[in-house]
Amino acid sequence: MIETDIELLKGIANQLRIHSITATTAAGSGHPTSCCSAADIVAALFFGHMKYDAKNPHFYNNDRFILSKGHAAPLLYAAWAENGFVPASELANLRKFTSDLEGHPTPRLAFTDVATGSLGQGLGVGVGMALAARQDKLDYNTYVLMGDGEIAEGAVWEAASLAGFYKLSNLIAIVDANRLGQSQATAFGHDIGIYVKRFEAFGWRVETLDDGHDLEEIMEVLSGVGLDERPLAIIAKTYKGAGVSFLQDKDGWHGKPLNQEEAAKAIAELQPTAKSGLGVAIPAPTALPAPALEAPASYPAISYTLGDQVATREAYGTALARIGEVDPRINALDGDTKNSTYAEKFFKKFPNRSTECFIAEQNLVAVAVGFSTRGHVPFASTFATFFTRAADQIRVAGISNANLKLVGSHVGVSIGEDGPSQMALEDLALMRAIVGSTVLYPGDAVATEKLIEQMAVAKGVCFLRTSRPKTPVIYGNDEKFPIGGAKVLREGSKVTVVAAGVTLFEALKAADTLKAAGVNITVIDAYSIKPLAKGVILAAAKKTGNTVITVEDHYVEGGLGDAVAGELSCEGVKVHKLAVNGLPRSGHAAELLAHFGIDAAAIVKQVKSL
């Protein structure tokens, strides 16, 4: 950079500070001091270093930027206003209901790939983006701006470990070490040497900015991006509120906007050297071939024989490998459980589209979200109970409208001897609560394979629950399983029994037992739990005295029973829930199903009592 360019960047940085202060003052809330500490770094990235098309934020080979410290959103909005994409006048509408410039970034904005603000998630998403670039043979870099406060999050170090393992030289983590957290100083303050040692221990190349506001130093460090095969961490010593004398490095200003008088005083300090970024030449991205990521017209046929004993977890692996043959969008990720989830079938067949994330489920989900932002369709699998560790990543994926596919195995007490720590009994409740989610629970191999196809073409966060025990194939290979559907497998006039997964077969056994005693019941396979086939279940209930029994291998709270009751209680239908109550223990699957009253005998007993 020539001297005039550095001076221009300094001026742009101050203009970004002015925008951040003006917007948060107009909003009456926000984090102006957190914006000020990173303004010089953002100015250098957006107006002197990153390669991107400012008119087309979605261009496939743009450098990617993730604001992991999402509370500094006004700074991000200011950068896109100064490059001309956002009208500067719109900044005054920060945090208003009528504006997409929300308090923290969300993908309502074209230049925001993922929602941020729940700290510690940005680096994991960045790992997914960097892996996608490598897979797609593109040369964009992914930059993740983090605060030093969020470095306390364990998810950051899960991501750092994986990035070092895979030698992601196209991933750059920038730590805005401004020393001050929300309520007090951060754990290590300005002792940035601690962060250096930690990133180095995970296999990163580390550079420090002793003055994170020195544009010449910032640009010099950025010029070394991609020098070797390691990911790069830049630890910048900065000051909260930098550039404004009465704010800089002062306690008590986190999340506090300036009033009109204070804002005018701050702007008076910044205005004399502020410069606009409009018209500044931004380096153009390389015009490499775009990745071919199109959904196929159809998927290869399946071939099962009625009565075959196949675990749905195994059918998942078979399905993923099958559709992967014709769908280049499909990626598989797993958390060192692929020989149990059967994702290994895909891993062996398509190693270049497979990512082992090891035992780090928060990062597993974040990496999958990163892949999804680049047009891939990631299927992430592990034991369903371990997805609860990543509840926040899944929740934020919902806010991001991420095209994320999760498959959880080893559900319920039916896994048997492994005991309660391995039994997913809360997963349906968690996944149903995610905004816009789809929750599926197939009973046999055919349903599993067809629902995997549905997940691949559906949008949003989808969760499919697979079982450990082998179950018989009961559906023909041509059977269709639309999301939001259900199957009526037995029809009777006494009671409607709604089940899914392993309890479906207990319900069918109960139906046969009751039929022999002259009692005919309706049995419904509710393979789609969200959205639920309300019409199918309600129609059956009306024929059986508005009485429904739900039976599920899940805790009573938040699962299938609550889904059915929530839909049908307003229709005057009585729903009786059979589910797992109390703490399970190790044992044979059959005795556990019996103990918790969700086996065929328990269903028969409940029907007779009604």
N, C-alpha and C positions, 0 to 999 in steps of 0.2 A: 504493500500500500504506500502511496505517496503521502506526504505530510497533509496536503489539503484533504485527502480522503479521510484520514484519521480525525481531522477537525470536523469534517462533515458528520462522521459517525458520532462524535461527542455531542454535536448539536442535535442529531436525531434522538440520541438517548435522552436528552433533556426534554425534547418534544414529547417523547413517550411518557416521561414523568408528568409533564403538564396534563396530557390527556388522562392519565390514570387518576391524578388528583381531581381534575375537573369532573370526571365522570362519577367518581365515588362521592364527591361532595353533592352533586346533583341528585344522586341516588339516596343519600343519607345513610349509606352503609357501604361496607367493602373494606379492602385491605390496601390502601395506597402505599404504606411503607414497605410492604412486601413486594410491591411492584417496583419501587424505587431501587431496591437493592439489586435487582436483576436487569435493570433497564439497559445498562451498558452491554451486557452479554447478549440480550435480545437484539439490540441495535446491530451488533457485530454479526450475529447469525443471519438476520433477515435482510440486511442491507450491505453486507460485505463478504459473506462467506457461503451461505447455503445456495444450492442450485434449485430453482423452482420457477414455475410459471405463475406469476401473481394473479393472472386472470383465470387460471384453471387450477384451483387447489387440489382437484382430484386426479390430475395428470399422473399416469402410472409410474413415471420415473422421477417425480419430484422428490427431493430430500424431504423426509418426514420430521415433524417437530411435535413432541408430546410435552405439554405443560403439566408435569406430574404434580407440582405445587399449584393446584388448580385455583386456589384462592387469589392468585395473582392474575386472574382472568382479564382485568382491565388492561394489563400490559400487553397481553396477546391481542386483544381487540384493537388496541392502539397501533400495534405493528401492522395489522391488516388494514387499518385506516390510512396509515402513512404510505403503504404500498399501493393504495388506491382501490382495494377490493371492497372495503366497507366505507360508506360515506362518513366523514368525520362528524357530521351532525348527529348521526345515530348513536354516537358514544354517550350523548346526554340522556339516552333512554336506557342506560345500564340498569339492569335488575327490575325493569318494568314488566308487567304481565304481557304487554303488547309487543315486547321486543325479544328477539332471540339472543340478545347479549345478556345471558343469565349470570347469576352470581358466581357460578363455576362453569367451565366450558362443557357443552354437550354437542353431539353431532347434528343438532338442528342447524349448526353452522357448517358450511361446506369445508372450511379449513380445519375442522376439529374431527379427528378420526374416532376418538373415544371420549366418554365422559371422564373427567378427573375431579379431584378434590377430596375423595376418600384416599388419604395419603398412603404412599408406598406401593401403588399399583402400576405406575407409569413405566417403570423399568422392565417389568415382566412383559407388558404389552410391546415395548420396544424390542425385546428379544424376539418375539414372534414376528414382528415386521422385518427385522434384520435377517431372520431365517428365511422368510418369504422372498426377500430380495435375492438371497443366494440361490434359492430353488428356482426362481424365475429368471436367473441370469441378468439381473438388472444391477446398476451401479449406484443406486441412491443410498444415501446414509440416513440413519435414524438418530435424531438428537433428542435426548430426554433431559429436561430441566427439572431438577429436584431441589427441595429445600433441605437444609441440614437437620431440621427437626424430624422429617420423615425417614431419615436414615436409621432411626431407632426401630423402624418396622422390620420384622423378620422377613417379610415378603421381598424386601429390597435385596437381601442377601441371598435368598433363594434364586432370584433373577441374576444377581452378580455371579453366583457360582455357575449357573448354566451357561451364561454368556462366555465366561472364561473357558469352560469345558469345550464349547463349540468354536472358540477362537473367532468371535464375531467382530472382525476389524471394521465392519461397517456400522457399529453401534458406539455412540458417544454419550456418556453420562456426564452431565454438568451439575455439580453440587453448588448451590448458592448458599455458601456458609456465612450467613449474616449474623450468627451468634445468638439471636433472640428468638425464642419460641413464642407460644401464645401467652402463657402465664408466667414464664420465667426464662432464664437463659437455657440454651440447649445443653445437653449433657457434657459436651466437650468444648463448647464455645468456639474460640478461634484457634484451638489447637488442631489445625488441619492435618498435622502429621499423623494423627490417629486414623483419619479417613484414608490417608495415603496407604498406610500399612495394611488396612483392611482390604481395600480394593486390590492391592498388590498380592495379598494372600489368596485371592480368588482368581489370579491369573490375568489381571488387567495391567496395561501400561497406564501410568498415572502422571499427569502434569499438574503443577500447581500454579495458581495466579495469586501471588503475594498481595497484589492490588487488583481485586476483581473489578475495579472501575477504570483501570488503565487500558484504553482501547488499543493502544499499540501492543501492549503485552497480550491482550486477549487475541488479537489477530495473529500474532506470532505463534501462539499455542495452537490456534485453530488451523494454521497452515500445516501442522504436523498430523492432521487426521489421516489415518490409513497408512502410517509409516511402516507398521509391521502387522503381524497376523493377530495381534491381541486387540480386544476392545479397549477403548480409551476412556478413562475417567479424568475429568478436569475438576479440580477442587479449587473453588474461587473464594478467597477471603473478601467478603463484602460487608457492607454496613446497612442495616435496616434504615430506611428513610434517607438513603444516600442522596446528596445533592441539595438537601434542604437543611440548613444549619440547625433549626430548632427541632428537627425530627431525627437527625442522623444518630444512630446507635443509642436511642433513648428508650427506656422501658415504658410500658403502658400504652403503646400505640398500635398494637396488633389488632386488626379488625376494627379500627376506629377511623372514620372519615374525618376530614377537616371541615370545620364550619366555614362559612363564607369569608370571614375575616382572615382566618388562618390560611385558607386556600389562596386568597389574594396575596398574602405575604409570601407564601411558598413560590407562587408563580412569578412574583417579582424577582426572586432570586434566580429562577431558571430561565426566564424569558430572554434576557440579553444574549445568551449563547445558543438558544434553541434554533433548530433548523428543520425544515420539512424533508421527509424522505420521498415525497412525490417526484417522480421523474428520475430517481436514482436507478442506474442500470443494475439489474439483478442478474447474476450468472444463470444462464439457461441450462435446463437439464439435458442430459444426453438423449438423443433420439434412437434408443435401442429398440429392437422388436418387442412389441407388446406381448405379454404372456397370453397363451390360448387357454382361457378359463371359461368355457361355455358348458352349460348342462347338456347332456345328450338327449336325443328324442325319446329314448327308452332304455331300459336296463335289460341285461341278459335274463333269461327265464330261470326259474328255480325248479328243483326236482326232489320232492320228498314223497315218501310212501306213508299212507295213513297207518297210524299205530307205531311208527318209528319212535324210539325214545331218544329225544334230543333236548339238551338243556338250552334254554333261550340265550344264555351267555355265549354258548358255542355258535348258535345261529347268528348272533351278532357278528362274530369274527368272519364267518362264512359270507355274510351279506356284504360286509365292508370290502372284503377282497373281490367279491363279484362285481359290485357297482364301480369299484375303483378301476376295473378294466376299461371302462368306457367313459368315466367321468374324471377328467384331469383336475377338477377342483378339489377332489377329496384328499384330505390329509388325515393321518392318524397320529394321535399323541397319547401317551400313557404314562402312568406314574409307577413304573417298575412292577406292574401287576399284569402285564400283557399275556403271560402264560395262563392266567386265571380269567381275565376278561376275554381272552381269545383274540385280542387285537393283534397278537403276534402273527396271525394269518396274513394280515395286511402288511405288517412290518417285513415279513419274509418275502412277500411278493413285490412290494414297492418300497424298498429301503430309502429311496431318494425322496419319498413323500411321507416319511415316518420320523417322528421326533420322540425320543425317550427323554422325559422330563424328570425321571427319578422320583424319590419320595418327597415331593414338594408340591402339594396339591394346589396351594394358592397360586404358585407360579405356573403350574400346569394349565389352569384356567386362563390366567393372564396371557400366557404365550398363545393359547388357542384364540383368544380374542384378537391378538395382534395379527395372526394369520387371517382371521376373518375380515379385517379391515382392508386387506390387499386382494380381495376377490376369491380367496380360498374358502372351502367348506370344511372346517376342522371338526373331527370327531375325537373328543377327549374322553378317555375311559379310565376308571379305577373302581375300587369297591365303593358302592354308593355312599356308605357311611363316611368315607373320607372326603367326599365333596362338601360335607358340612364344614370342614376346615376352611373351605374357600367360599363360604356363604357371602362374604362381602364382595369378592370378585364377581360372583354370579349375579348378585344384586346390581352392581354397577354395570355389568354386561347388559342387563335388562334396560338400564337407563341409556346405555349406548346404542340400543337397538342392534346389538351385535348378532351376527349370524352364527351362533354358537351351538354346537351339538354335543351334549353330554350323555354318556352311557354309564350307568352305575350297576355293578353286579353285586352278588352276595347280599341279597336283601332279606330282611325279616328273620324270624326264628327258624325258618326252614333251612337255613344254612347249617344248623345242627351244632356239632361239637365245638366249633371255634369260639362260641360264647358271645356275650352281649357286646363286647367292644368292637366286634366285627359285623354285627347285625344292623343293617340300615333299617331303622324303624321311625325315623323322622324325615326321611328324604322327600316323601310325597308332599308333606306339609311345607317344607322349605321351597321346593320347586314350584308348587302351586302359587306361592306368595310372590314369585318374581313377576314383575310387570310384563305383560304380553307373552308369557311363557306358554309352551305346549308340554304336556306331561302324559307320557304313554307307558302302558304296562301290559305287554303281550303275554299270552298264555302258552303259545306253542311256537315252533320254529318258523312255520309259514307266516304267522302274524308278525313275528320279529323281523323277518327279512323284508316283508312288504312295508312295515313301518319305518325301517331304515331308509328305504327308497323315498318314502314320504318326507322324512326328516331332511334328506339331501336336497329336496326341491323347495321345502318350506322355508320361510324367513323367520329370523328371530331365535331366541333361546329355546331349544328343545331338549327335553330330558327323557330318556328311555330307561326303564327299570328292567334289569334282567335277573333271572333266578339261577341259583346253583343246582338244584335238583333237576334231573332229567324228567321231562314230561312228554306224554304221547302227542304225536302230530294228529290234530283233529280237523284241520282245514285242508281243502284241496289246493293245489298249486295255483289255481286261477282265481282264488278268492281275493276280493278286494278289501282293503282296510283304510278307508279314508279317515283322516284326522277329524275327530268330532263324531265318529260313528260308534256303534256297538253291535253286538251279535246276539240275537235271541236263539239260544241253543235248545231250550226245552220250553214248552208252553203248557200252562196249567191254569187252574182257576182259583187256587187257594192263596198262594203267597208268591210274590216276586223276589227272587234272590239275585242280588247283584254282586258279582265277584270279579277278580282280575288276577292274572298270574297263577301262582300255585293253588290259591284257594278256589279258582275256577273249577279245578278238577275235584276238589272236595265238595263243591256244590253239585257237580254232576253225579258224584257218588251218592250224595244225599238224595238227589232227585230219583235215582234208580231205587234206592231203599224205600223211599216214600211211595213211589209208584207201586211197588210190590204190596204195599199196605193199603192201596187204593186212594192215595193222596197224590194229586198231580200239582206240581209247582212249576213256575216259570223260572228259567235260569238265563241270566244275561251276562255276557262277557263284556265288561266295561273297559275295553282295552285303551280307550281314550278317556283319561281322567280329567284333563283340561285341554281343550274344551270337552265338556261332558255331553253325551247324547241324551239330553234332557227329554226330547220328544219320544225317543224309543222307550226309555224307562217309564215315563209318565203314562204312555199308552198301555204298557204292560200293567202298571200299578192300578189303572182304572178297571182292568179286567180281574184284578185280584183283591178287590175290596180296599183299594188305596193303602195296601200294606206291603212294605218293602223291608227286606233284611239285607244288609250289606255285610260282607265278610272279607276281611283283608289281613294280610301279614304285615301289619304296620301298627304303630300306636294309634289309639282311638282318636287322638287329637290331630285334625288337619289332613287326614287321608281320604280314602275313597268314601267312607261313611259320611264325613262332613261335606264332601263335594256333592253327594247325592241329596243329603238333607238340606243343604243350602239351596239347591235348585228346586226341590219338590215340596218343602215344608209350606211354602206359600200357596201350594195347590191343594192343601188339605191331606197330603199323603203322610202317613206315619212311617218313620224310618227307624228300624231297630238295628243297632250297630254291633256287630261281632268283630272285635279287634284285640290286639295285644294290650292287656292291662297289667302293669307291674313290671318289675325287673326280670328279664329272662336269665337263663343260665345255660351251661353246656348240657347237651343231651342229644338223643336221636331226634331227627326232624319230626317223625311221627308223634313221639311222646310230647314234644314241645307244642306242636299244633293242637294236640288233645288238651294239654295242660291249660293253654290259654283260650280254649273254647272256640277255635277257628277251623276245626276239622269237620268231616262229614257227620260224625255222631253229634257234634254240637249244633250243627245246622238242623239236623233232624229233630233234635230236642227243642230247638227254638221254634221251628215250624209247628210242632205239635202243641207247644204252649200257647200259640196264637190261634 
